[in-house]
Amino acid sequence: MTKPSPNPLLIALGSRLRRQRMALDLTQRDLAQRCGLSARFLADVEAGRGNIALTRLATLALALRVSLESLVIDLPSPVAHCGVIALLGMRGAGKSTLGGRLADRLGLPFMELDDLIEEAAGMALREVFTIHGQQYFAELARECLDRFFVAGERSVVLATTGDIVGDKESYEVLQRRTKTIWLAASAEDHWQRVLDQGDYRPISDRPNAFGELQRLLARREPAYSLAQHKVDTSELGLAGSVDALVQIVAKGSGA
């Protein structure tokens, strides 16, 4: 029996619920108990498989300390098949933040190549680099991309690794099989966004760290510029960048 296509409205709603729950550091079981729901049903709702009643959604909103309107405003209209949307950019470009919001707006799944690599390696990215080195990381990223496409192309937003453009084979696969979008930003914004995440490793015992970042960005820009589309996140800001991404996808899908 053919499975029904995922409903973009339910996927977007589930994504919003999950993000807000995690922001409050609540488990699914904690939230379910507060709302009188089963943890299994809540898991289905967050995954976009459960069609929750309005009254129950209102109860969830109260438990999550948000308004009901904030959960349902600007939910997506169905879009035609848009394939894989690959977001490119260095760390701090906004791939995770913008990717999640774009997927939310379009009612699509959101995946991060970093997560696929960690799952395949069985360890955190930092350990992959420390133990095995850059070459192993690039090879593993390539294998994860191959498995991703072997599993079947789908409409999904994919945040790639910052240095994916440095691996010719992986980048060619992305250019061939996805809609590539470069999330560009100034060196200053890249720098500040990483620090805002609480990660001070880039500056630890490295007095010329910012200059290194500027040089790295300059080296990678020619490769990033080969992407099919570019969104300047420094110029547009968060909301404007999301709007620009939605327009790019909608235009390409014929929506």
Backbone as CSV, one residue per row, in Angstrom:
resi,resn,N_x,N_y,N_z,CA_x,CA_y,CA_z,C_x,C_y,C_z
1,MET,0.843,-1.199,0.000,0.000,0.000,0.000,0.874,1.243,0.000
2,THR,0.565,2.196,-0.874,1.330,3.433,-0.950,1.021,4.326,0.232
3,LYS,2.059,4.826,0.888,1.857,5.717,2.010,1.416,7.085,1.519
4,PRO,0.512,7.768,2.250,0.105,9.094,1.843,1.257,10.079,1.965
5,SER,1.263,11.112,1.103,2.301,12.123,1.144,2.203,12.907,2.447
6,PRO,3.334,13.279,3.034,3.293,14.057,4.267,2.547,15.368,4.050
7,ASN,1.769,15.777,5.030,1.033,17.025,4.951,1.940,18.157,5.399
8,PRO,2.235,19.145,4.528,3.170,20.209,4.888,2.701,21.037,6.080
9,LEU,1.390,21.181,6.248,0.877,21.934,7.387,1.227,21.233,8.693
10,LEU,1.020,19.916,8.736,1.294,19.164,9.950,2.795,19.090,10.236
11,ILE,3.601,18.975,9.198,5.052,18.935,9.386,5.544,20.260,9.963
12,ALA,5.044,21.377,9.414,5.461,22.692,9.903,5.019,22.911,11.340
13,LEU,3.792,22.534,11.649,3.281,22.690,13.009,4.098,21.842,13.979
14,GLY,4.368,20.599,13.609,5.151,19.722,14.472,6.538,20.271,14.727
15,SER,7.140,20.864,13.692,8.472,21.445,13.842,8.451,22.603,14.830
16,ARG,7.425,23.429,14.780,7.321,24.558,15.714,7.147,24.068,17.148
17,LEU,6.311,23.072,17.312,6.089,22.528,18.648,7.379,21.940,19.218
18,ARG,8.093,21.194,18.394,9.321,20.552,18.848,10.373,21.586,19.237
19,ARG,10.547,22.645,18.430,11.543,23.666,18.735,11.216,24.391,20.039
20,GLN,9.932,24.710,20.238,9.558,25.409,21.456,9.715,24.512,22.678
21,ARG,9.372,23.238,22.527,9.544,22.299,23.652,11.012,22.195,24.038
22,MET,11.880,22.083,23.049,13.306,21.964,23.320,13.871,23.248,23.914
23,ALA,13.323,24.389,23.492,13.767,25.672,24.055,13.465,25.753,25.543
24,LEU,12.400,25.084,25.966,12.027,25.054,27.389,12.669,23.883,28.125
25,ASP,13.492,23.112,27.400,14.200,21.961,27.987,13.222,20.939,28.566
26,LEU,12.154,20.672,27.806,11.162,19.681,28.212,11.291,18.435,27.345
27,THR,11.124,17.275,27.927,11.053,16.055,27.140,9.634,15.908,26.605
28,GLN,9.474,15.021,25.632,8.127,14.765,25.121,7.226,14.234,26.227
29,ARG,7.786,13.396,27.085,6.988,12.833,28.183,6.554,13.932,29.161
30,ASP,7.475,14.862,29.464,7.132,15.973,30.365,5.958,16.779,29.806
31,LEU,6.078,17.155,28.532,5.044,17.991,27.923,3.729,17.234,27.810
32,ALA,3.806,15.980,27.435,2.586,15.178,27.298,1.840,15.095,28.625
33,GLN,2.571,14.892,29.711,1.939,14.796,31.021,1.276,16.104,31.420
34,ARG,1.912,17.220,31.095,1.349,18.520,31.435,0.044,18.786,30.687
35,CYS,-0.084,18.185,29.508,-1.249,18.467,28.660,-2.281,17.349,28.658
36,GLY,-2.003,16.271,29.373,-2.948,15.166,29.380,-2.972,14.398,28.081
37,LEU,-1.833,14.381,27.364,-1.731,13.639,26.110,-0.816,12.441,26.310
38,SER,-0.900,11.500,25.398,0.044,10.390,25.445,1.347,10.842,24.790
39,ALA,2.462,10.356,25.313,3.756,10.718,24.742,3.857,10.240,23.293
40,ARG,3.240,9.120,23.011,3.286,8.579,21.647,2.546,9.493,20.671
41,PHE,1.386,10.012,21.107,0.633,10.911,20.227,1.411,12.207,20.012
42,LEU,2.014,12.730,21.079,2.793,13.961,20.943,3.966,13.748,19.988
43,ALA,4.600,12.575,20.066,5.703,12.272,19.149,5.211,12.275,17.704
44,ASP,4.005,11.740,17.477,3.432,11.743,16.134,3.143,13.161,15.655
45,VAL,2.642,13.990,16.563,2.334,15.379,16.204,3.620,16.115,15.819
46,GLU,4.669,15.950,16.624,5.932,16.624,16.334,6.557,16.126,15.034
47,ALA,6.287,14.894,14.678,6.835,14.322,13.443,5.969,14.654,12.228
48,GLY,4.846,15.349,12.454,3.969,15.704,11.344,3.033,14.601,10.930
49,ARG,2.889,13.577,11.792,2.010,12.454,11.467,0.662,12.535,12.181
50,GLY,0.581,13.358,13.231,-0.642,13.439,14.021,-1.410,14.717,13.761
51,ASN,-2.697,14.582,13.496,-3.555,15.753,13.233,-4.254,16.125,14.541
52,ILE,-3.696,17.095,15.248,-4.161,17.426,16.577,-5.378,18.353,16.526
53,ALA,-6.329,18.137,17.430,-7.519,18.979,17.500,-7.157,20.375,18.001
54,LEU,-7.940,21.365,17.623,-7.654,22.753,17.977,-7.635,22.948,19.492
55,THR,-8.565,22.310,20.198,-8.616,22.480,21.646,-7.360,21.921,22.313
56,ARG,-6.868,20.792,21.800,-5.640,20.215,22.358,-4.427,21.070,22.004
57,LEU,-4.458,21.653,20.817,-3.361,22.523,20.414,-3.304,23.755,21.317
58,ALA,-4.462,24.268,21.690,-4.512,25.412,22.595,-3.905,25.049,23.950
59,THR,-4.174,23.829,24.415,-3.593,23.364,25.677,-2.078,23.253,25.568
60,LEU,-1.614,22.762,24.425,-0.175,22.670,24.197,0.468,24.058,24.193
61,ALA,-0.178,25.004,23.534,0.352,26.364,23.477,0.524,26.938,24.874
62,LEU,-0.468,26.701,25.730,-0.402,27.192,27.103,0.777,26.569,27.849
63,ALA,0.967,25.276,27.674,2.068,24.586,28.356,3.425,25.020,27.824
64,LEU,3.459,25.422,26.563,4.712,25.853,25.935,4.966,27.349,26.108
65,ARG,4.030,28.031,26.756,4.160,29.469,27.058,4.203,30.329,25.798
66,VAL,3.430,29.936,24.820,3.304,30.724,23.595,1.824,30.868,23.272
67,SER,1.516,31.792,22.381,0.128,31.954,21.983,-0.259,30.921,20.943
68,LEU,-1.526,30.608,20.894,-2.017,29.687,19.870,-1.744,30.264,18.488
69,GLU,-1.902,31.572,18.352,-1.677,32.218,17.054,-0.251,32.008,16.568
70,SER,0.723,32.075,17.480,2.123,31.931,17.072,2.422,30.542,16.517
71,LEU,1.613,29.565,16.878,1.826,28.203,16.384,1.239,27.981,14.998
72,VAL,0.251,28.777,14.645,-0.441,28.521,13.380,-0.253,29.617,12.340
73,ILE,0.314,30.763,12.743,0.458,31.855,11.795,1.463,31.485,10.705
74,ASP,1.147,31.864,9.483,2.034,31.655,8.325,2.408,30.195,8.098
75,LEU,1.503,29.279,8.456,1.767,27.891,8.102,1.795,27.770,6.582
76,PRO,2.557,26.835,6.057,2.818,26.813,4.616,1.640,26.365,3.770
77,SER,1.657,26.871,2.560,0.779,26.334,1.534,1.566,25.249,0.814
78,PRO,0.906,24.192,0.390,1.641,23.126,-0.292,2.386,23.659,-1.512
79,VAL,3.619,23.205,-1.704,4.399,23.591,-2.876,4.620,22.356,-3.732
80,ALA,4.862,22.605,-4.993,5.148,21.483,-5.883,6.471,20.842,-5.463
81,HIS,6.737,19.656,-5.983,7.987,18.970,-5.663,9.165,19.879,-5.957
82,CYS,9.984,20.135,-4.948,11.104,21.066,-5.136,12.448,20.375,-4.960
83,GLY,12.457,19.084,-4.716,13.711,18.368,-4.596,14.482,18.749,-3.349
84,VAL,15.778,18.507,-3.387,16.645,18.797,-2.245,17.172,20.220,-2.355
85,ILE,16.977,20.984,-1.296,17.474,22.354,-1.228,18.706,22.339,-0.345
86,ALA,19.876,22.529,-0.928,21.139,22.430,-0.195,21.636,23.819,0.162
87,LEU,21.772,24.081,1.453,22.263,25.373,1.926,23.772,25.292,2.134
88,LEU,24.485,26.225,1.529,25.944,26.274,1.605,26.377,27.487,2.411
89,GLY,27.554,27.406,2.966,28.089,28.551,3.683,28.980,28.106,4.823
90,MET,29.878,28.995,5.221,30.759,28.693,6.332,30.003,28.695,7.645
91,ARG,30.638,28.205,8.682,30.033,28.207,10.002,29.676,29.645,10.387
92,GLY,28.448,29.818,10.858,27.980,31.151,11.189,27.191,31.798,10.070
93,ALA,27.053,31.096,8.944,26.273,31.653,7.832,24.783,31.621,8.133
94,GLY,24.362,30.699,9.003,22.947,30.587,9.344,22.278,29.369,8.754
95,LYS,23.061,28.357,8.378,22.480,27.183,7.724,21.461,26.473,8.608
96,SER,21.788,26.309,9.883,20.868,25.610,10.787,19.640,26.452,11.097
97,THR,19.863,27.716,11.453,18.743,28.594,11.813,17.829,28.838,10.629
98,LEU,18.398,29.262,9.521,17.586,29.562,8.341,17.016,28.291,7.724
99,GLY,17.794,27.209,7.762,17.302,25.953,7.210,16.075,25.467,7.946
100,GLY,16.100,25.551,9.278,14.946,25.139,10.064,13.726,25.992,9.785
101,ARG,13.939,27.297,9.656,12.809,28.197,9.411,12.273,28.052,7.989
102,LEU,13.167,27.827,7.045,12.720,27.599,5.668,11.887,26.327,5.593
103,ALA,12.375,25.264,6.203,11.631,24.005,6.215,10.273,24.191,6.883
104,ASP,10.249,24.976,7.943,9.007,25.277,8.647,8.013,25.977,7.726
105,ARG,8.496,26.994,7.040,7.620,27.761,6.149,7.078,26.925,4.994
106,LEU,7.888,25.999,4.514,7.495,25.203,3.351,6.837,23.880,3.732
107,GLY,6.895,23.549,5.019,6.341,22.267,5.441,7.171,21.096,4.971
108,LEU,8.499,21.264,4.970,9.406,20.223,4.515,10.250,19.712,5.671
109,PRO,10.784,18.506,5.567,11.736,18.025,6.573,13.026,18.841,6.495
110,PHE,13.734,18.939,7.610,15.022,19.615,7.662,16.064,18.640,8.165
111,MET,17.169,18.540,7.442,18.242,17.630,7.826,19.568,18.380,7.780
112,GLU,20.508,17.930,8.613,21.854,18.506,8.624,22.862,17.409,8.305
113,LEU,23.732,17.696,7.348,24.745,16.718,6.973,25.643,16.402,8.164
114,ASP,25.887,17.375,9.025,26.688,17.131,10.229,26.093,15.993,11.062
115,ASP,24.760,15.988,11.186,24.098,14.945,11.980,24.293,13.570,11.334
116,LEU,24.196,13.519,10.009,24.381,12.247,9.308,25.806,11.732,9.492
117,ILE,26.766,12.668,9.492,28.173,12.282,9.668,28.413,11.759,11.081
118,GLU,27.868,12.452,12.067,28.027,12.003,13.453,27.414,10.624,13.655
119,GLU,26.250,10.406,13.048,25.589,9.108,13.176,26.425,8.008,12.541
120,ALA,26.983,8.296,11.373,27.797,7.297,10.680,29.101,7.013,11.423
121,ALA,29.683,8.059,12.010,30.965,7.902,12.706,30.799,7.357,14.107
122,GLY,29.612,7.557,14.674,29.393,7.130,16.044,30.092,7.999,17.055
123,MET,30.363,9.238,16.684,31.034,10.176,17.586,30.742,11.603,17.151
124,ALA,31.045,12.555,18.035,30.817,13.960,17.731,31.786,14.434,16.653
125,LEU,31.388,15.490,15.927,32.234,16.009,14.852,33.623,16.384,15.354
126,ARG,33.687,16.992,16.534,34.973,17.401,17.084,35.901,16.197,17.237
127,GLU,35.337,15.062,17.644,36.145,13.857,17.817,36.569,13.280,16.479
128,VAL,35.688,13.413,15.468,36.043,12.925,14.129,37.299,13.638,13.636
129,PHE,37.317,14.966,13.795,38.481,15.744,13.353,39.717,15.398,14.191
130,THR,39.525,15.337,15.510,40.656,15.115,16.407,41.292,13.744,16.204
131,ILE,40.463,12.728,16.071,40.965,11.355,15.998,41.375,10.961,14.574
132,HIS,40.555,11.351,13.604,40.763,10.852,12.237,41.282,11.900,11.248
133,GLY,41.047,13.168,11.520,41.563,14.199,10.632,40.601,14.641,9.547
134,GLN,41.006,15.693,8.830,40.167,16.333,7.817,39.849,15.417,6.644
135,GLN,40.828,14.650,6.189,40.611,13.796,5.021,39.531,12.754,5.292
136,TYR,39.594,12.141,6.467,38.579,11.147,6.834,37.200,11.792,6.895
137,PHE,37.146,12.992,7.467,35.875,13.705,7.561,35.284,13.938,6.172
138,ALA,36.111,14.380,5.223,35.633,14.640,3.865,35.126,13.357,3.209
139,GLU,35.849,12.262,3.411,35.432,10.987,2.828,34.114,10.516,3.436
140,LEU,33.965,10.713,4.738,32.740,10.289,5.409,31.561,11.149,4.954
141,ALA,31.803,12.437,4.767,30.751,13.327,4.277,30.286,12.886,2.895
142,ARG,31.237,12.484,2.067,30.923,12.023,0.716,30.079,10.746,0.775
143,GLU,30.451,9.828,1.646,29.694,8.581,1.797,28.271,8.855,2.298
144,CYS,28.149,9.788,3.230,26.824,10.104,3.771,25.937,10.734,2.700
145,LEU,26.524,11.569,1.862,25.761,12.147,0.758,25.306,11.060,-0.203
146,ASP,26.201,10.132,-0.516,25.857,9.041,-1.423,24.676,8.233,-0.873
147,ARG,24.737,7.893,0.419,23.657,7.115,1.028,22.357,7.919,1.047
148,PHE,22.477,9.205,1.266,21.299,10.076,1.287,20.569,10.030,-0.052
149,PHE,21.313,10.094,-1.143,20.683,10.097,-2.457,20.251,8.699,-2.896
150,VAL,20.986,7.689,-2.459,20.576,6.315,-2.770,19.223,6.019,-2.138
151,ALA,18.979,6.621,-0.976,17.707,6.407,-0.278,16.535,7.022,-1.036
152,GLY,16.839,7.852,-2.012,15.776,8.429,-2.825,15.674,9.925,-2.633
153,GLU,15.712,10.659,-3.744,15.571,12.103,-3.652,14.193,12.454,-3.122
154,ARG,14.133,13.546,-2.391,12.871,13.974,-1.799,12.889,15.487,-1.673
155,SER,11.752,16.026,-1.309,11.701,17.449,-1.015,12.151,17.632,0.422
156,VAL,13.322,18.212,0.591,13.909,18.358,1.922,14.902,19.513,1.902
157,VAL,15.037,20.194,3.039,16.055,21.232,3.195,17.254,20.589,3.874
158,LEU,18.429,20.704,3.252,19.640,20.066,3.753,20.704,21.122,4.047
159,ALA,21.119,21.220,5.298,22.233,22.089,5.670,23.521,21.297,5.487
160,THR,24.398,21.786,4.638,25.643,21.073,4.361,26.735,21.496,5.336
161,THR,27.893,20.853,5.256,29.030,21.241,6.084,29.683,22.484,5.480
162,GLY,30.375,23.244,6.336,30.968,24.496,5.871,32.003,24.312,4.780
163,ASP,32.726,23.184,4.822,33.808,22.987,3.862,33.444,22.023,2.741
164,ILE,32.141,21.788,2.545,31.725,20.844,1.509,32.209,21.268,0.131
165,VAL,32.339,22.598,-0.082,32.764,23.099,-1.394,34.229,22.794,-1.650
166,GLY,34.964,22.424,-0.601,36.374,22.098,-0.773,36.600,20.687,-1.263
167,ASP,35.565,19.867,-1.256,35.659,18.506,-1.770,34.980,18.481,-3.139
168,LYS,35.767,18.405,-4.173,35.259,18.538,-5.537,34.158,17.534,-5.848
169,GLU,34.353,16.290,-5.426,33.383,15.238,-5.752,32.044,15.494,-5.069
170,SER,32.083,15.832,-3.783,30.846,16.096,-3.049,30.122,17.318,-3.610
171,TYR,30.868,18.344,-3.927,30.264,19.571,-4.436,29.621,19.333,-5.796
172,GLU,30.258,18.535,-6.615,29.680,18.224,-7.929,28.363,17.469,-7.780
173,VAL,28.302,16.570,-6.802,27.064,15.831,-6.543,25.953,16.809,-6.143
174,LEU,26.274,17.739,-5.253,25.280,18.720,-4.828,24.817,19.579,-5.998
175,GLN,25.743,20.023,-6.817,25.381,20.880,-7.952,24.511,20.136,-8.955
176,ARG,24.733,18.833,-9.057,23.996,18.024,-10.016,22.605,17.659,-9.513
177,ARG,22.476,17.419,-8.215,21.270,16.782,-7.704,20.458,17.644,-6.739
178,THR,20.894,18.865,-6.487,20.155,19.718,-5.558,20.028,21.130,-6.098
179,LYS,19.200,21.899,-5.421,19.151,23.339,-5.649,20.103,23.951,-4.617
180,THR,21.253,24.446,-5.062,22.264,24.962,-4.148,22.053,26.454,-3.892
181,ILE,22.098,26.827,-2.613,21.916,28.229,-2.229,23.035,28.605,-1.264
182,TRP,23.802,29.607,-1.629,24.884,30.093,-0.781,24.347,31.134,0.189
183,LEU,24.476,30.859,1.470,24.120,31.821,2.500,25.375,32.634,2.802
184,ALA,25.468,33.788,2.168,26.650,34.629,2.313,26.509,35.538,3.529
185,ALA,27.641,35.897,4.108,27.650,36.817,5.243,29.021,37.461,5.322
186,SER,29.090,38.594,5.979,30.372,39.262,6.169,31.208,38.468,7.163
187,ALA,32.513,38.667,7.115,33.395,37.990,8.061,33.028,38.363,9.493
188,GLU,32.651,39.631,9.690,32.272,40.087,11.029,31.051,39.336,11.549
189,ASP,30.073,39.101,10.683,28.873,38.379,11.099,29.163,36.908,11.350
190,HIS,29.974,36.292,10.491,30.378,34.905,10.736,31.007,34.797,12.125
191,TRP,31.903,35.686,12.413,32.636,35.697,13.672,31.700,35.844,14.857
192,GLN,30.828,36.859,14.801,29.965,37.155,15.936,28.933,36.058,16.170
193,ARG,28.414,35.476,15.101,27.390,34.430,15.259,27.959,33.195,15.932
194,VAL,29.194,32.846,15.614,29.817,31.699,16.267,30.028,31.997,17.753
195,LEU,30.480,33.199,18.057,30.680,33.574,19.462,29.350,33.615,20.206
196,ASP,28.296,34.071,19.526,26.978,34.133,20.157,26.455,32.743,20.517
197,GLN,26.972,31.724,19.829,26.585,30.350,20.135,27.308,29.830,21.370
198,GLY,28.203,30.664,21.926,28.938,30.260,23.115,30.176,29.443,22.818
199,ASP,30.606,29.429,21.569,31.779,28.655,21.175,32.965,29.604,21.015
200,TYR,33.922,29.528,21.943,35.079,30.412,21.892,36.331,29.698,21.388
201,ARG,36.149,28.504,20.846,37.301,27.768,20.317,38.019,28.526,19.194
202,PRO,37.269,29.248,18.327,37.963,29.934,17.226,38.988,30.962,17.699
203,ILE,38.852,31.486,18.930,39.761,32.535,19.377,40.700,32.056,20.478
204,SER,40.509,30.817,20.918,41.329,30.302,22.010,42.786,30.145,21.560
205,ASP,43.673,30.906,22.210,45.117,30.841,21.926,45.439,31.121,20.462
206,ARG,44.614,31.933,19.822,44.856,32.281,18.408,44.659,33.779,18.247
207,PRO,45.688,34.569,18.465,45.568,36.031,18.410,45.184,36.564,17.035
208,ASN,45.447,35.794,15.975,45.127,36.241,14.611,43.925,35.494,14.042
209,ALA,43.043,35.030,14.936,41.927,34.185,14.510,41.012,34.897,13.514
210,PHE,40.723,36.159,13.751,39.813,36.855,12.831,40.438,37.003,11.443
211,GLY,41.711,37.290,11.408,42.391,37.381,10.115,42.377,36.048,9.383
212,GLU,42.523,34.947,10.136,42.452,33.618,9.531,41.069,33.382,8.941
213,LEU,40.038,33.820,9.666,38.670,33.670,9.168,38.483,34.449,7.874
214,GLN,38.982,35.660,7.832,38.854,36.475,6.615,39.536,35.799,5.430
215,ARG,40.704,35.247,5.650,41.431,34.592,4.552,40.718,33.324,4.106
216,LEU,40.178,32.570,5.066,39.445,31.353,4.713,38.200,31.683,3.906
217,LEU,37.487,32.703,4.314,36.291,33.117,3.585,36.651,33.551,2.168
218,ALA,37.744,34.290,2.028,38.178,34.742,0.699,38.544,33.557,-0.190
219,ARG,39.150,32.517,0.395,39.529,31.338,-0.397,38.311,30.556,-0.861
220,ARG,37.287,30.519,-0.023,36.124,29.699,-0.357,35.076,30.428,-1.192
221,GLU,35.118,31.732,-1.210,34.079,32.487,-1.917,33.952,32.114,-3.391
222,PRO,35.064,31.900,-4.129,34.900,31.503,-5.539,34.096,30.220,-5.707
223,ALA,34.293,29.257,-4.795,33.542,28.001,-4.883,32.087,28.218,-4.480
224,TYR,31.849,28.967,-3.401,30.480,29.257,-2.984,29.707,29.982,-4.085
225,SER,30.398,30.844,-4.821,29.736,31.648,-5.852,29.230,30.804,-7.015
226,LEU,29.644,29.537,-7.082,29.159,28.641,-8.129,27.772,28.084,-7.806
227,ALA,27.279,28.367,-6.607,25.927,27.927,-6.234,24.905,28.564,-7.167
228,GLN,23.766,27.912,-7.315,22.730,28.423,-8.223,22.121,29.731,-7.732
229,HIS,22.092,29.904,-6.420,21.487,31.109,-5.846,22.334,31.600,-4.684
230,LYS,22.183,32.869,-4.367,22.905,33.489,-3.257,21.941,34.339,-2.450
231,VAL,22.014,34.215,-1.132,21.232,35.057,-0.231,22.213,35.713,0.735
232,ASP,22.259,37.030,0.731,23.157,37.773,1.606,22.481,37.957,2.958
233,THR,22.846,37.122,3.912,22.179,37.152,5.210,22.566,38.377,6.034
234,SER,23.740,38.933,5.788,24.133,40.154,6.501,23.272,41.321,6.062
235,GLU,22.980,41.369,4.784,22.190,42.469,4.235,20.706,42.326,4.548
236,LEU,20.181,41.111,4.488,18.738,40.903,4.613,18.273,40.638,6.036
237,GLY,19.155,40.182,6.908,18.729,39.831,8.253,17.983,38.513,8.262
238,LEU,17.546,38.096,9.454,16.924,36.778,9.607,15.617,36.662,8.830
239,ALA,14.670,37.552,9.119,13.354,37.461,8.479,13.456,37.657,6.967
240,GLY,14.251,38.634,6.542,14.398,38.887,5.112,15.052,37.738,4.378
241,SER,16.003,37.075,5.037,16.677,35.934,4.414,15.718,34.765,4.236
242,VAL,14.875,34.532,5.248,13.894,33.453,5.128,12.938,33.743,3.974
243,ASP,12.460,34.977,3.887,11.557,35.351,2.796,12.221,35.135,1.438
244,ALA,13.497,35.527,1.331,14.213,35.361,0.068,14.353,33.890,-0.299
245,LEU,14.625,33.057,0.684,14.753,31.622,0.433,13.427,31.021,-0.023
246,VAL,12.347,31.422,0.631,11.026,30.923,0.238,10.721,31.309,-1.207
247,GLN,11.057,32.529,-1.581,10.812,32.987,-2.954,11.611,32.186,-3.969
248,ILE,12.866,31.880,-3.632,13.717,31.104,-4.530,13.110,29.722,-4.768
249,VAL,12.703,29.071,-3.671,12.154,27.721,-3.788,10.819,27.729,-4.517
250,ALA,9.952,28.690,-4.155,8.631,28.760,-4.781,8.743,29.002,-6.276
251,LYS,9.649,29.849,-6.667,9.832,30.138,-8.093,10.339,28.916,-8.842
252,GLY,11.260,28.191,-8.207,11.812,27.007,-8.858,10.863,25.848,-8.937
253,SER,9.896,25.799,-7.969,8.966,24.668,-7.950,7.710,24.950,-8.756
254,GLY,7.590,26.177,-9.223,6.413,26.525,-9.999,5.204,26.792,-9.152
255,ALA,5.431,27.029,-7.827,4.312,27.301,-6.931,3.720,28.661,-7.187
